[in-house]
C-alpha cells in the first residue's frame, strides 16, 4: 500500500485544499497519472500517482489538508481490470435493438387492425410519426388526418420554443482558497494605497497594418501569431526606462526602483484571474515576448501555473478588451505601483490633419499609487506608451524616423 502525500506548493504554504478528484474511489490508476487537483491561496497544482494500483481516497473534495499529509492510498497489488471495448459496444447495440423490437412489437399488436394508405404511410415516415400519434380507433388513416397531426406537432413545437421557462433555483459553491486570497488582496489595495487612474487613447492603425502585412511570415518564422500584447509589453518596457517611478515599489520605509522590467500579464483562467510574470521583458524582442506570453497563458488555462510563475513582477498589463470592455479602472497588483489596462478596439471618427477620418481606436488606462508616482510621471508614461504604439518604429529607432536613421541624421 503506497501513501500519496500532499506536496509543498511553496515555502509559505502549510495547508491546501483538494479542489477536484479526477478519479473515483476504487478506480485503478496508472503511474504518473493525474489523480487530483490541489489548490492553495496562490496556485493550483496536480496530484500525481507515484505507482499503478487501486486507489483509496481518504480526503474528500473541498476538504483542507496539511502539506505532507496523506491524501489517498494506492494498492499496488491490485491488478488492472481487463476491458473489451468491442464487446461492450456489441452489448449496447444488442440492448438497443431489443428495445426497438419490443416497441415495434407492442405497436404492431395494438394497431394491427388499423389500415394506413400508402400516401399516409409515406408522410408518416418523412415526418417521424407513428400510429400512436394519430387518433386511436380509426379503421383507416388518410392524408387529411396525417396533415392535421403534422400541423399540431408544428404548433406545439413553436409554443415550446417560445415559452419562457423560469426557475428560482440557487446554486451554492464554496469560495476557493485562491478566490479568497484574491478578494483579500483587492480589498487591501483599496484601503492601503492612494490609487488614481489616468486615461488616453491610441490609434491602432499602424500595428494593425503591420500584423496584416507580416502575420503569415511571422508565423512561418517564429511558430506563433503576432498579437497586440507583445507591442504593448515592448512599449511599456521602454516607457518604464524613461519614467522609473512607474516601475517603483514601496518596501517599508524605502522606495525600490528596479532597473529591469518584470511584466505581469493578467490571464483569465478557470480558477480565476492569475498574473504570470515575463522576466526581464526589456531584453526581449516581439517574437520572444509572444512566445513567452503564450507559454504562460496556456499554462494558466490548463491549471498548471506554479507560484514561481507568478512571484515578483514590477508592472502589470491587463486586457479587458478581449471580453469587449470599452473602458475600466484596473486595480493595482501589490506591491507594484502601477498597472496598464487595455480595452476593446473600436472604429471611431477622429480628427487627422484637420479632417475627420475613421480609425481603429483603443482607450488605455493607467492606475497608479499616488504615494510613489506623481501626476506628471503617470501622464508622461502613458503618453510615451501611446506614441510608441502609434509609431511602432520608435521602439527600435527612438524618436528618429526610418529615413533619419538611414541617413545618420
C-alpha positions in Angstrom: 0.0 0.0 0.0 1.6 3.3 -1.2 0.8 6.5 0.6 0.2 9.6 -1.6 1.1 12.7 0.4 0.4 16.4 -0.4 3.5 18.0 -1.9 4.6 21.5 -0.9 3.4 24.2 -3.4 5.8 26.8 -1.8 7.7 27.9 1.2 5.0 29.9 2.9 2.1 27.5 2.3 1.2 24.9 5.0 -2.3 24.0 4.0 -4.1 23.3 0.7 -7.5 22.2 -0.5 -8.5 19.2 -2.6 -10.4 21.1 -5.3 -11.2 18.1 -7.6 -10.6 14.4 -7.6 -10.1 13.2 -11.2 -10.7 9.6 -10.3 -13.3 7.7 -8.3 -12.6 5.8 -5.1 -11.7 2.2 -6.0 -10.5 3.1 -9.5 -7.4 1.5 -11.0 -4.9 4.3 -11.7 -1.6 4.2 -13.6 1.8 5.5 -12.5 2.3 9.3 -13.1 -1.5 9.7 -13.8 -3.0 12.9 -12.6 -5.5 11.8 -9.9 -6.5 15.2 -8.3 -6.1 18.9 -8.3 -4.9 20.6 -5.1 -5.4 24.4 -4.6 -3.6 26.8 -2.4 -4.2 30.5 -2.0 -1.6 31.1 -4.7 -1.8 28.4 -7.3 -3.5 25.1 -8.5 -1.2 22.0 -8.8 -1.8 18.4 -9.9 -1.5 15.4 -7.5 0.2 12.5 -9.3 0.0 8.7 -8.7 3.5 7.5 -7.8 2.6 3.9 -8.7 -0.1 1.9 -10.5 -2.8 0.3 -8.5 -6.3 0.6 -6.9 -6.9 4.0 -5.2 -8.4 4.5 -1.8 -9.4 8.2 -1.3 -9.0 9.5 2.2 -9.6 13.3 1.9 -12.8 14.4 0.1 -13.2 17.2 -2.3 -13.4 20.6 -0.7 -11.6 19.5 2.4 -8.5 21.3 3.7 -5.4 19.2 4.3 -1.9 19.9 5.7 1.1 19.8 3.4 2.7 16.4 3.8 -0.5 14.7 5.0 -1.9 11.6 3.3 -4.5 12.3 0.6 -5.0 8.7 -0.6 -3.5 5.2 -0.7 -2.7 3.1 -3.7 -2.8 -0.7 -3.5 -0.1 -1.8 -5.9 -1.0 -5.5 -5.6 -4.3 -4.8 -7.4 -4.4 -5.9 -11.0 -5.5 -3.7 -13.8 -9.1 -4.6 -14.9 -9.4 -6.3 -18.3 -11.6 -4.4 -20.7 -13.1 -5.3 -24.0 -14.4 -2.2 -25.7 -15.6 -4.1 -28.7 -17.6 -6.5 -26.6 -19.2 -3.6 -24.6 -20.2 -1.8 -27.8 -21.8 -5.0 -29.2 -23.7 -5.5 -25.9 -25.1 -1.9 -26.0 -26.1 -2.3 -29.7 -27.9 -5.6 -28.8 -29.8 -3.9 -25.9 -30.9 -1.0 -28.2 -32.0 -3.4 -30.9 -34.0 -5.4 -28.4 -35.7 -2.2 -27.1 -36.7 -1.2 -30.7 -38.0 -4.6 -31.5 -40.1 -4.6 -28.3 -41.5 -1.2 -29.1 -42.4 -2.2 -32.7 -43.9 -5.5 -31.4 -46.2 -3.6 -29.0 -47.2 -1.1 -31.6 -47.9 -3.8 -34.3 -50.1 -5.7 -31.8 -52.0 -2.7 -30.6 -52.7 -1.3 -34.1 -52.9 -4.5 -36.1 -56.4 -3.6 -37.3 -55.5 -0.1 -38.4 -55.2 0.4 -42.1 -52.9 3.1 -43.5 -53.0 4.4 -47.0 -49.7 4.5 -49.0 -49.6 8.3 -49.1 -50.3 8.5 -45.4 -47.5 6.0 -44.6 -45.1 8.0 -46.7 -46.0 11.2 -44.9 -45.6 9.4 -41.5 -42.2 8.1 -42.4 -41.0 11.5 -43.7 -42.2 13.3 -40.5 -41.2 10.6 -38.0 -44.8 10.0 -36.9 -46.1 6.6 -35.7 -49.7 5.3 -35.4 -49.8 6.2 -31.7 -49.5 9.9 -32.7 -52.7 9.6 -34.7 -56.2 9.3 -33.3 -56.7 5.8 -31.9 -59.5 3.6 -33.1 -59.6 4.8 -36.7 -60.1 2.0 -39.2 -58.3 3.9 -41.9 -55.8 6.8 -41.7 -55.7 9.1 -44.7 -53.7 12.0 -45.9 -56.0 14.5 -44.2 -55.5 13.0 -40.8 -51.7 12.9 -41.2 -51.6 16.6 -42.3 -53.6 17.5 -39.2 -51.2 15.8 -36.9 -48.2 17.4 -38.7 -49.8 20.9 -38.1 -50.5 20.1 -34.5 -46.9 19.0 -33.9 -45.5 22.1 -35.6 -47.7 24.4 -33.5 -46.7 22.5 -30.3 -43.1 22.8 -31.2 -43.4 26.6 -31.8 -45.1 27.1 -28.5 -42.5 25.0 -26.7 -39.7 27.1 -28.3 -41.2 30.4 -27.5 -42.4 29.7 -23.9 -40.0 31.1 -21.3 -39.3 28.5 -18.6 -38.1 30.2 -15.5 -36.6 28.7 -12.3 -35.9 30.1 -8.9 -33.0 27.7 -8.0 -29.9 28.9 -6.2 -26.6 27.3 -6.8 -24.1 27.5 -3.9 -20.3 27.0 -4.2 -17.7 27.2 -1.6 -15.2 30.0 -2.0 -11.9 28.5 -3.1 -8.7 29.4 -1.3 -7.4 31.2 -4.5 -10.6 33.3 -4.8 -10.5 34.1 -1.0 -6.9 35.3 -1.2 -7.6 37.3 -4.3 -10.5 39.0 -2.5 -8.3 39.9 0.5 -5.7 41.4 -1.8 -8.1 43.5 -3.8 -9.7 45.0 -0.6 -6.3 45.8 0.9 -5.3 47.7 -2.3 -8.3 49.9 -1.9 -7.6 50.5 1.7 -3.8 50.8 1.7 -3.0 52.7 -1.5 -3.8 56.2 -2.9 -4.9 54.7 -6.2 -5.7 57.0 -9.1 -6.4 56.4 -12.8 -5.4 58.4 -15.9 -6.6 57.8 -19.4 -5.6 58.2 -23.1 -6.4 56.7 -26.4 -4.3 55.0 -29.1 -4.8 54.9 -32.9 -4.1 51.2 -33.6 -3.8 51.7 -37.4 -0.1 51.2 -37.6 0.0 48.0 -35.5 -3.0 46.5 -37.3 -1.4 47.2 -40.7 1.9 45.6 -39.5 0.0 42.5 -38.4 -1.9 42.2 -41.6 1.2 42.6 -43.7 3.6 40.3 -41.8 1.4 37.9 -39.9 2.0 35.0 -42.4 5.8 35.5 -42.4 5.9 35.9 -38.6 4.1 32.6 -38.0 6.4 30.8 -40.5 9.5 32.2 -38.9 8.6 32.0 -35.2 5.8 29.4 -35.0 3.4 31.8 -33.2 0.9 34.5 -34.1 1.8 38.2 -33.8 -0.7 39.7 -31.3 -1.2 43.0 -29.7 0.2 42.1 -26.3 3.8 42.0 -27.4 3.6 45.5 -28.8 2.1 46.8 -25.5 4.7 44.9 -23.4 7.6 46.3 -25.5 6.2 49.8 -25.4 5.8 49.6 -21.6 9.4 48.4 -21.0 10.7 51.4 -23.0 8.5 53.9 -21.2 9.5 52.4 -17.8 13.1 53.3 -18.5 12.1 56.9 -19.1 9.8 57.0 -16.1 11.4 54.8 -13.5 9.0 55.9 -10.7 6.2 54.0 -12.5 8.3 50.8 -12.0 8.8 51.5 -8.3 7.6 49.7 -5.2 7.2 50.7 -1.5 9.2 48.4 0.8 8.7 49.6 4.4 10.4 52.9 4.8 12.1 52.7 1.4 11.0 53.0 -2.3 12.7 50.5 -4.6 13.5 51.4 -8.3 14.3 48.2 -10.2 16.4 48.7 -13.4 14.7 45.7 -15.0 11.1 45.2 -16.2 9.4 42.0 -15.0 6.0 42.4 -16.6 2.9 40.6 -15.2 0.3 39.6 -17.8 -3.2 39.1 -16.4 -4.7 35.9 -17.7 -8.3 34.7 -17.1 -8.3 31.0 -16.1 -11.0 28.6 -15.0 -9.7 29.1 -11.4 -9.9 32.9 -11.6 -7.6 35.7 -12.6 -3.8 34.9 -12.5 -0.9 37.1 -13.3 2.2 35.2 -14.6 5.4 37.3 -15.0 7.5 37.7 -18.1 11.0 38.1 -16.6 13.4 40.8 -18.0 10.9 41.7 -20.7 13.0 44.7 -21.6 15.7 42.3 -23.1 13.2 40.5 -25.5 12.1 41.3 -29.0 8.5 40.9 -30.1 8.8 37.3 -31.2 10.3 36.3 -27.8 7.6 38.2 -26.0 4.8 36.5 -28.0 6.3 33.0 -27.3 6.7 33.6 -23.6 3.3 35.2 -23.1 1.6 32.3 -24.9 3.5 29.7 -22.9 2.4 31.3 -19.6 -1.2 31.8 -20.8 -1.5 28.2 -21.9 -0.1 27.1 -18.6 -2.6 29.2 -16.7 -5.6 28.0 -18.7 -4.5 24.4 -18.2 -4.5 25.0 -14.4 -0.8 24.3 -14.1 0.5 27.7 -13.1 3.2 27.5 -10.4 3.9 30.0 -7.6 7.3 30.8 -9.2 5.5 31.8 -12.4 3.6 34.5 -10.5 6.1 35.7 -7.9 7.7 39.1 -8.3 6.7 41.5 -11.1 7.4 45.2 -11.3 4.5 46.3 -13.5 1.2 44.6 -14.8 -0.8 44.7 -18.0 -4.4 43.6 -18.2 -6.5 43.3 -21.3 -10.3 43.7 -20.7 -10.7 44.3 -24.4 -10.8 40.6 -25.1 -14.1 40.5 -23.3 -15.5 43.6 -25.0 -14.6 46.2 -22.3 -14.5 49.7 -23.7 -13.1 51.4 -20.6 -12.2 50.5 -17.0 -10.1 51.5 -14.0 -7.8 48.4 -13.3 -6.9 47.7 -9.7 -3.2 47.6 -8.7 -1.4 44.3 -8.2 0.5 44.9 -4.9 3.3 45.6 -4.2 3.5 47.1 -7.6 2.7 50.8 -8.0 1.1 50.8 -11.5 -1.0 48.7 -13.9 -1.9 49.4 -17.6 -5.4 48.5 -18.8 -6.0 47.7 -22.5 -9.5 47.8 -23.9 -11.6 47.0 -27.0 -10.6 48.4 -30.4 -13.5 50.3 -32.0 -13.7 52.3 -35.2 -14.4 55.9 -34.3 -14.3 59.3 -36.2 -11.2 61.2 -35.2 -9.6 64.4 -36.5 -6.5 63.8 -38.6 -4.7 66.9 -40.0 -7.9 68.9 -39.9 -10.0 66.2 -41.5 -12.4 63.6 -40.0 -11.3 60.0 -40.5 -12.5 56.6 -39.2 -9.7 55.0 -37.3 -9.4 51.9 -35.0 -9.1 53.4 -31.6 -8.4 51.9 -28.2 -8.8 53.6 -24.8 -5.9 52.8 -22.4 -5.9 53.4 -18.7 -3.0 53.6 -16.1 -3.9 53.1 -12.5 -1.1 54.1 -10.1 -0.3 54.6 -6.5 -0.1 58.4 -5.9 2.2 57.9 -2.9 5.1 57.0 -5.2 4.1 58.3 -8.6 3.2 61.9 -9.3 0.7 63.0 -12.0 3.5 64.3 -14.2 5.2 60.9 -14.4 2.0 58.9 -14.8 0.7 61.1 -17.6 4.1 61.3 -19.3 4.4 57.5 -19.1 1.0 56.9 -20.7 1.7 59.5 -23.5 5.0 57.8 -24.3 3.3 54.4 -24.5 0.7 56.0 -26.9 3.5 57.4 -29.1 5.3 54.1 -29.3 2.2 52.2 -30.2 1.1 54.7 -32.8 4.6 54.8 -34.4 6.0 51.3 -33.7 9.3 52.0 -35.5 10.2 54.2 -32.5 10.5 51.0 -30.4 13.8 50.4 -32.4 14.9 53.8 -33.6 13.8 56.1 -30.8 12.5 59.5 -31.9 14.2 59.3 -35.3 12.2 58.3 -38.4 13.4 55.4 -40.5 14.8 57.9 -43.1 16.7 59.8 -40.4 18.2 56.6 -39.1 19.2 55.5 -42.6 20.9 58.9 -43.3 22.5 59.1 -39.9 20.8 62.3 -39.1 
